[in-house]
Amino acid sequence: MSVTHMHAAADTRPAGGAALLRSFVISLTAFLTVVDLFATQAILPSLAKAYNVSPAAIGFAVNASTIGMAIAGLAVAFFSRHIDRRRGILISLVLLSVPTALLAVAPDLTVFTLLRIAQGLCMSTAFALTLSYLAEHCSAADTATAFAAYITGNVASNLFGRLMAAALVDSLGLAANFYIFAVLNLAGAALVYYTIKRAEPMKAMTVPMASPFAAWAMHLANPALRSSFVIGFLILFAFIGTFTYVNFVLVAGPLNLSRMALGFVYFVFLPAIFTTPLAGKVVAKLGTRRALWLGLTLAGAGLPLLLSPSLPAVLAAMAMIGAGTFFAQATATGFVGRAATSDRGAASGIYLACYFFGGIVGSVVLGQLFVRFGWPACVAGIGAALFAAGLLATRLTLPAPARAG
């Protein structure tokens, strides 16, 4: 059932049930779209051993998908007005299964890295087009909730994708893991085929543009949108730094977790599955800035615990950082959908490009801090990113029409 189908269904069933079903479908679509993105992080030590490379090298290779996602985000921002949302999402998810399956037979780290970039291109295209579809076909009041549901699916993919990857590699090996994830990509395409109704982009708030560059210029000239793009960059910068390199801390002394135990560690994302959907309601009550500060503060409060030699303390830190960063991401993503008064596809594409570019920069910069200066330096870099995002949040104000809506 699509977003538009669900609005129609609301006339014949309780509004609460229709809204719940809509949120579930949106979340499941997000889950199947980005399940490949972070699942591979749960098997980083296995991949480092298989390719005989350093933590920084395999960290870059695995997170290279964010390069593709940044590029695709910009491409969608440029061509958004000319792309059929439903068809674009379908094609992207079908194509995503190809590099996913080929990862099973990647002969070296270079090929592995290129395939991860190809995965990112497909995932980001589907991701950005889905956000555009939601922004164009949800009412102003529903946008924040719909985006929060989509980010919740992203959170779930982090948890269950990592658990699945760890279990598959432990029992069936690396190759089988990638083949099964390719099947999940095709399942995502099937879900979109049966739930998203063909529809034209909403034109009511669209101002005719001479070229895509005019839309970019307008969005980048908006101080609030510009700040939200940088905040997106900083959020994934911090998230990648935490959940890439903490894997190597967990398998080393004094924690010494096994490969399967490392997968179960990612139950730390469970709280985020319940807190992220609340972002829309919190924004409605407190405003975007305070909601964002709430998420960033929660994440920052967990950083000192990452340095503890106690496993429960480290797990608590990971839970706090996961819940805080995903809450902040849902808040920032929803803000972009409301603050862009025209060509929302371009605005979402620019935001996602910045967001995912922050991921690859984070993997490189924080990876070097980790290898050269150790885990405390890496954690300090994460804290600096969260603090900068908090400072930028002071500039997040909506134009009068969007605020009224």
N, C-alpha and C positions, 0 to 999 in steps of 0.2 A: 504494500500500500504506500503510495507516494505522499509527499507533503501535500500536494493539491488534492489527492484522493482523500486524505485524512480530514481536510477541512470540510469536504462534502459529507464524509461519514459522520462528522460531529452532529449533523442534523438528526440522525437516526439512532445514535447511541449516546451514553453519558459523555459529557465533554471531557471529564477526567480520564475515562478509558481511552478515548480517541487520542488525547494528548500523550498518554502513557505509551500507547502503541506507536505513535509517531516518533516519540523519543527513542524507543527501542530500535526501530528500523534505522533511524539516523545513526545511532550508536553502533549497530551491527555493520552498517555500511562503512563507517570509519574504521572499525576493527579490521575488516577484511581488506581495506585499502592500504593500511600502514602496518599490518602485522609483521611484514618483513623488515621494517625499518630498524627496530631495536631488538628483535628476537635474537639476532646474531650476536649481540653483546653478551648474552648469557653463555656463549660458547667461545668467547675470546681466548681463554687459555688453551683450549683444544685446537683452535685455529693457529695460534702462535706456535704450538708444538708441531702441527702438521706442516706448516710452511717454514718452520725453523727461523722465526724472525722475532724482533724485540717487541715489547708491549706497545711502544710508540708507533712502530711500523704497522702492526696489525690493527691498532686503534685507528690509525689514519685510513687504512684499507676498508675496514668495516664501516666507518663513518663517511666514506667517500660518497655514499648514497646521498648525503646532504648536498654535495656539489651538484649532482643531477637535479635534486629537488629545487635548489636555488635557481638553476638555469631554466627549468621548466616553469617555475613560478613567474619569472620575468617574461617568458614566452607567452604564457597565458595572459599576463597583464597586458601584453602588446596586442595579442590577437583576440582577446576575450569577446569582443562584440561580434566576431565572425564565427565563433565556435558554438555549435549546437551542444548544449550542456549534456544531455542524455547520451548522445552518440559519442562525445568526447570521453566521458567517464567509462563507458562500455569498452571502447577501443583501448583505452589506457590500461584497464585491468586485464584484458585478454593478453595484451602485449607484455604486461608485467610478468606473466607466468614464464615467458621465454628465458630472460636472463636469470630468473630464480632457479629454473631447472638446470641451466648451464653452469651455475655455481657448483653443482655437484661434481663436475668434471674439470673445473678450472685447474690448469696445470701448474700455475705459479701465481705469485702475489700480484703481479701486474695485471694479468687477465682477471683475477678475482676483483681487483680494484675497479677495472673498467666495467665489469658486470654489475658491481654495486652502484656505479654511476648511472648505468642504464636503468637499473631498478628505480633509482631516485627520480629519473626523468618521468617514468610512468606513474609512480606513486604521487608525485607532486601535481602532475596534470590532473589526475582524478581528484586529488584533495582540493585543489584550487577551484576546479569547476563545480564540485559539490558545494563548497562554501558560497560560490557565486549563486548557485541555484537556490540555496537556502535564503540568502540575502534578498533575492529577487522575488521569492514566492512565500515568504513569511511576513506577517504584519510587523510593524515596528515593535509592538509589545512582545511578539513571539521570537524575535530575532535572537536576543541574548540567550533565551532558553534553548532554542534550536542549536545554536553554536555550542552551548555548554554540553548538550547531548552528544554532539559530534566529537568534542574533545574528550568526553567520557569514554567513547569508543576507542579513542586514541590511547587513553589510560589503560583500558582493558587489554588492548593489544600489547602494551608494555608488560603487563603481568602474565597473561595467559600465553602470549607469544614466546616469552622467555622460558616459562615453565615447559612449554611444549618442545622448544628447541633443545633444552637441557635433557629432557627425558628421551627425545628421539635420538640425539647423539649418543647418549649413554647406552641405549638399548639397541639401536639399529645402525649407528654410525653417521658420519657427516653427510655422505651422499644422500641417504634416505631422507634426512632432515630437509634438504633443499627440494627434493622431489615432492614431498608432502606439502610444503609451503607453496609450491607452484599450483597444486590442486586448490588450496585456499584462495589463491588469486582468481582462479576461474570461478570459484563459488561466489566471490564478490561480484564478478561480472554478471552472473546469473541473478543475484539479488537485485542489482541495479536494473536489469532487464525487466524484471517483474514488478518492481516497486516504484520506479521513477517514471512519471508520465511525461510524454513529449510535450514541451511547452516553450513558448517564446520568452526571451528575457523580458522582465517587467520594464515598461517604457515610461511609467508615470513620473519617475523622478530622474529620467535620463535626459541630460542636456546634450544636444547634438554637438559633436566634436569634429574639427577639421581633420584630425589625425590622432592615432593612439598616443603620440607624443604630447598632444594637448591635454589628454586625460592625465598622463603621468605628471606633466608640469603642474596641473591644477592640484593633484593629490600631494605632490612634494612641496607645493607652496603653502599647504595647510600645516601650521605648526603642530597642531594636535596629532594629525595623521603622521607627520614626519617623526614625531616623538614615539608614537606607537610602533612604527617600523623598527626604530632602534631598540625599543623595549623588547620586541619579539626577538631580535638578534641576541640580546643579552640573556633572555630567558633560556634559549636552547644552548647558548654558550655555557651557561652554568649547569644545565641539566646534563649535557654531554660530558662535561668534565667530571661530574659526580659519578654517573652510572657507567662510564667507560672504564675509568681507572680504578674505581673501588673494587672491581672484579679481581684485580691483581693483588690488592690489599687483603681481600677475603681468602684467597687461596694460599697466601704466604703466612709465615709465622707472625704473631702467635695464634692466629685464628685457624689456619690450615683446613679450610673447608674442602670437601670433595666436589667433583664435578656435578653430581646430582644434587648435593646439598646447596651448591651455588644457585641452581635453578630455583629451589624452594625459597631462597632468600628473597626472591622477587614478589613474594606475598606482601612485601612492604608497600606495593602499589594498591593493595586492597582498600585502604582508607580513602585513597584518591578517587576510587570508583564511586564512592558515596558522597564525597565532598565536592567534586567538580561539577555535578549537575546543579548544585546550589548556587553556582556563580551568578546565574541570571537573576535569581531572587535577591542575592546579596547586593548586586549592582543596583537593582531597583530600589533597595532600601537605603544603602549607604552611598551610592554613587560610584563611578568607575575608579576614581583615584583611591578612595578608602578601601575599596574591594581589592584593588591591586596591591596596595600597601599591606593588607592583611595576608595575602598569599606570599608576598616577598618576605615579610617578617617571619612567617612560619618556616619558610625555607631557610632563612638566615639563622634562625635559632637552632637549627639542627646541625650547622656546620661544626661547632666545637666537639660535638659527640662523634663526628667522623674520625677524630684523632684518638679515640679511646681504644685501649687494647681489649675491651669487653665486647663480645659479639652482640648482646642485647642493646648496648648503647649505640653501636654502629647501625644496627637494624632500625632502631628508633630514629636515628638521624636520617637514614634513607627514606623512611616513611614520611617524615616531616618535609624533607626536600621534595620528594615526589608529589605529595599533596599540595605543597605550597606553589611549586612551579607550574603544575597543571592547572591549578586554580587561577594563577596569574595569566597563563596562556589563554584559558577560556575567557577571562575578563578582557584581555587585550584584543583577542580575535573578535569578540562581540562588539567591542568599541569600534573597530575598523568598519564592520558591517553597518553600524549606525551612523558613523561620522562621515562616511563617503556619501555625498549627496547626489552623485552621478557616477556612472560606469563603475559599479561596485566590483565587477569582475577584475578590473585593472587594480583597484585598491587592494583586493584580497590577494591578487598575484604578487604585487609589490611586497605586501606584508610577509607572505610565505617565502618569497625569495630572501628577504632580510632574515627571517626566522631561521631558515635552513642554512644560509650562509654563516650565521652565527654558530651553527653546529659544527661545521667543518673548521672554522677558525678556532673554536673552542677545543676541538680534538687535537689540533696542531699546537696551539699555544700552551694549553694545559698539559698536553702530552710531553712537551719539552720540559716544562716545569717539573713534572712527575719524574722523568728520567734523570734530569740534571740535578734537581734540588730536593726531590722526595715528595711524599704525600702531603706534608704540611704546607709546602709552597703551592701545590696544586689547589688545596682547600682555600688558601688565601686568595688565589686568583678567582675562584668561584665566588667568594664573598665580595670581592671588588665588583664583579659583574652585577650581583644582586643589588648592591648599594647604588650603583649607577642607574639601574632600572628604576629604583625607588625615587631617585632625584628627578628623573624624566617624567614620572607619573604626575608631577605637579602641573604639567602642560596639557593634560588630557581633559579638554572641555569640548562639549558638543555644540554645534551650531543650533540656533533657536528652533528651527523646524524639527530637527531630529530630537531635540530635548523635549519638545512638546509632544511628539509622538510617543 
